[in-house]
Amino acid sequence: MKFLDDMVLFAKIAELKSFTEAASELDVSRALVSRRLQALEQRLGVRLLNRTTRKLHLTESGATYFRYCQDILSTALEAEEAIQAIKSAPAGLLRVAMPIPLGQDLFGPLLPVFRGRYPEIQLRLDLTDQPPDLVGSGNDIVVRWGHNLPDSSYIAKTITDMPIVTCGAPDYLATRKKLSHPRDLSSHNCLIYSPLREGHEIWRFMNKGKPLALPVTGDIEANHGPLLVHAASGGLGLLFAPEFLVREQIARGDLVEVLAEYRCNAAIWAQYAHRVITQKERALLDFLCENIPPLINPEAGSL
């Protein structure tokens, strides 16, 4: 039916914000995309997009139509997935991005288990501490972590809470002012994890049940978590990091947790573009939700 084809075309333009990229994705010419959009706007009697030489913006009518397109196309995808589920196991290429420590330390050891359960899924893993754009990167799922879910049109599913600890090497702590409250961080060198910067570097705590956000400063900044763990273990400053990332160093005494009574939780979540997801995407999300929480919080259970 032609109107469904028009919905697919418009949804792709709205998602990619580019006639050229939409044409490439749909394997048609840019001129055809432009003509069909014009015909759609004429048939509906409204302008769906405001177009300049560089950017596309949805009009109010366009944003409303886009939401309906997403719902209808997601329902169609759900119908196809339901039929596929009857006859086959999850299969096909699945592109996933996640932070390096999470992929290296947590998901990596689980790969044999995942492959044993879903042998027909072909994984393409992009490990990066710099969170990629979901659509622009070509990934099906982007796993992220932090204190705030992103303000985005993408769907976000929380995988688990993640305790965050503040820690430093014994030699560093012995030469610095004792930390009795997070405000004392102003006199300390704080190691900065750049991918999660919020303009100024902000470290977040819980103070008597209420959130406390404080700016900190330091002379070392990196976009790679394990590098900062080495820096902290070498006595170069304080580190604000996921507990699982420094668990072994704390157990060995290379790092010592401070401000434990002010601990807070961040979150690990997965982003995907559509409300209805494919079998292979569902398989990965269910696997992460089943297996990652016990590794983040061992006291909650084990595999």
ROKOLKOL-378068 format. One record per residue (C-alpha): x, y, z; residue in one letter. Coordinates in steps of 0.1 Angstrom, whole numbers, padded with zeros to 4 digits, always signed. Each point is the difference from the previous one (the first is absolute). Last residue first. Layout:
XYZA
...
//
This chain:
+0255-0167+0377L
+0002+0017+0034S
-0022+0018+0024G
-0008+0035+0014A
+0032+0000+0020E
+0020+0000-0032P
-0014+0034-0010N
+0015+0010-0034I
+0007-0036-0010L
-0035-0012+0013P
-0016+0029-0020P
+0018-0009-0033I
-0014-0035-0006N
-0038+0001-0002E
-0005+0036-0013C
+0029-0005-0025L
-0015-0032-0013F
-0035+0015-0003D
+0014+0029-0019L
+0020-0023-0023L
-0029-0023-0008A
-0023+0030-0005R
+0024+0014-0026E
+0002-0033-0018K
-0038-0004+0000Q
-0005+0035-0014T
-0012+0030+0019I
-0033+0018+0003V
+0002+0035+0015R
+0027+0009-0025H
+0034+0017+0001A
+0019-0019+0027Y
+0017+0011+0031Q
+0013-0022+0028A
+0005+0009+0036W
+0026-0001+0028I
-0009+0022+0029A
+0017+0022+0026A
-0002-0007+0037N
+0012+0022+0029C
+0025-0004+0029R
+0000+0027+0027Y
+0007-0023+0029E
+0030-0014-0020A
+0016+0034-0001L
+0034-0017-0006V
+0008-0033-0016E
+0036-0011+0002V
+0020-0010-0031L
+0030-0024-0003D
-0013-0018+0030G
-0004-0033-0018R
-0038-0001+0005A
-0002+0037-0011I
+0020-0008-0032Q
-0022-0030-0007E
-0032+0020+0004R
+0011+0030-0021V
-0020-0005-0031L
-0029-0018+0018F
-0005+0030+0022E
-0007+0024-0029P
+0024+0029+0002A
+0008+0033+0017F
+0038+0001+0003L
+0022+0020+0023L
+0035+0011-0011G
+0034-0009-0013L
+0008-0027+0025G
+0010-0028-0025G
-0033-0019+0007S
-0019+0032-0010A
+0019+0002-0033A
-0004-0037-0007H
-0038+0003+0006V
+0000+0031-0023L
+0015-0021-0028L
-0027-0026+0006P
-0028+0026-0005G
+0011+0013-0034H
-0011+0035-0011N
+0027+0017+0020A
+0006+0030+0022E
+0029+0007+0023I
+0005+0034+0018D
-0030+0000+0022G
-0032+0019+0008T
-0033-0008+0017V
-0036+0013-0003P
-0024-0014+0026L
-0034-0017-0003A
-0018-0011+0032L
-0031-0022-0003P
-0021-0003+0032K
-0003-0031+0022G
+0022+0014+0028K
+0026+0012-0026N
+0001-0022-0031M
+0029+0008-0024F
+0007+0013-0035R
+0033+0011-0016W
-0002+0028-0026I
+0027+0010-0024E
-0010+0032-0015H
-0019-0002-0033G
-0017-0032+0010E
+0029-0023-0005R
-0009-0037-0006L
+0025-0007-0028P
+0028+0019+0018S
+0007-0022+0030Y
+0018+0025+0023I
+0025-0009+0027L
-0005+0023+0030C
+0028+0018+0017N
-0012+0009+0035H
-0007+0032+0019S
-0035+0005-0015S
-0007-0037+0008L
-0007+0011+0036D
-0036+0008-0011R
-0006-0037-0003P
+0002-0002+0038H
+0026-0016+0025S
+0029-0001-0024L
+0033+0003+0018K
+0023+0027-0015K
+0028-0015-0021R
+0033-0017+0005T
-0013-0033+0014A
-0027-0002-0026L
+0025-0001-0029Y
+0021-0027+0016D
-0031-0021+0007P
-0012+0002-0036A
-0033+0017-0007G
-0037-0008+0000C
-0035+0013-0007T
-0026-0027-0007V
-0029-0003-0024I
-0025-0028+0004P
-0017-0011-0033M
-0038-0004-0004D
-0009-0025-0027T
-0011-0006-0036I
-0022+0031-0004T
-0018+0001-0034K
+0002+0032-0021A
-0020+0006-0031I
+0013+0027-0023Y
-0015+0035-0003S
+0026+0013+0024S
+0007+0017+0032D
+0026-0024+0013P
-0005-0021+0031L
+0018+0018+0029N
+0027-0013+0023H
+0022-0019-0024G
+0002-0031-0022W
-0005-0008-0036R
-0008-0031-0022V
-0007+0009-0036V
-0022-0023-0019I
-0006-0005-0038D
+0032+0019-0008N
+0004+0020-0033G
+0021+0026+0018S
-0023+0029-0012G
-0031-0017+0012V
+0011-0007+0036L
+0024+0029+0005D
+0031-0013+0016P
+0009+0002+0037P
+0037+0007+0003Q
+0014-0029+0022D
+0000-0022-0031T
-0003-0038-0006L
-0017-0006-0033D
-0013-0036-0001L
-0012-0016-0032R
-0018-0032+0010L
-0014-0026-0024Q
-0030-0017+0015I
-0006-0036-0011E
+0017-0016+0030P
-0023+0016+0025Y
+0003-0019+0033R
+0035-0013-0005G
+0011+0033-0014R
-0014+0019+0030F
+0018-0024+0024V
+0033+0002-0019P
-0004+0038+0000L
-0005+0003+0037L
+0037+0007+0008P
-0001+0030-0025G
-0033+0014+0015F
+0014+0009+0034L
+0037+0011-0001D
+0006+0009-0036Q
-0034+0011-0011G
-0009+0019+0032L
+0036+0014+0002P
-0001+0011-0036I
-0034+0017+0000P
-0026-0016-0023M
-0009-0001-0037A
-0020-0028-0016V
-0006-0010-0036R
-0021-0032-0004L
+0003-0020-0033L
-0025-0029-0004G
-0018-0025+0022A
-0024-0005+0028P
-0016-0034-0003A
-0024-0009-0028S
-0035-0010-0011K
-0024+0015+0026I
+0023+0029+0008A
+0000+0011-0036Q
-0038+0003+0001I
+0002+0022+0031A
+0028+0020-0014E
-0021+0008-0031E
-0029+0011+0021A
+0023+0021+0023E
+0015+0017-0031L
-0035+0010-0011A
-0008+0013+0034T
+0033+0020+0000S
-0010+0014-0034L
-0034+0012+0013I
+0015+0014+0032D
+0029+0017-0017Q
-0022+0015-0027C
-0024+0013+0026Y
+0029+0018+0018R
+0013+0013-0033F
-0035+0015-0009Y
+0000+0019+0033T
+0035+0013-0006A
-0008+0010-0036G
-0031+0019+0011S
+0021+0020+0025E
+0026+0005-0027T
+0030-0024-0001L
+0033+0017-0007H
+0024-0008-0029L
+0034+0017-0002K
+0027+0012-0024R
-0016+0017-0030T
-0032+0006+0020T
-0031-0021+0003R
-0029+0003+0023N
-0017-0034+0001L
-0035-0014+0001L
-0018+0028-0018R
-0037-0006-0001V
-0028-0010-0025G
+0004-0037+0007L
+0000-0008-0038R
+0023+0030-0008Q
+0024-0010+0028E
+0001-0035-0012L
+0007+0011-0036A
+0028+0022+0012Q
+0015-0028+0019L
-0003-0023-0030R
+0018+0025-0022R
+0028+0006+0025S
+0006-0037+0005V
+0000-0006-0038L
+0026+0028-0005A
+0022-0016+0027R
+0000-0032-0020S
-0010-0033+0015V
+0017-0026+0021D
-0021+0006+0031L
+0031+0007+0022E
+0017+0020-0028S
-0032+0020-0006A
-0003+0007+0038A
+0037+0010+0002E
-0005+0025-0029T
-0033+0014+0012F
+0015+0006+0035S
-0014+0004+0035K
+0008-0037+0006L
-0032-0009+0020E
-0022+0025-0018A
+0011-0011-0034I
-0004-0037+0009K
-0035+0007+0015A
-0010+0018-0031F
+0010-0029-0023L
-0015-0027+0022V
-0032+0020+0003M
-0002+0005-0038D
+0004-0037-0005D
-0029-0005+0024L
-0021+0025-0020F
+0007-0019-0032K
-0014-0033+0011M
//
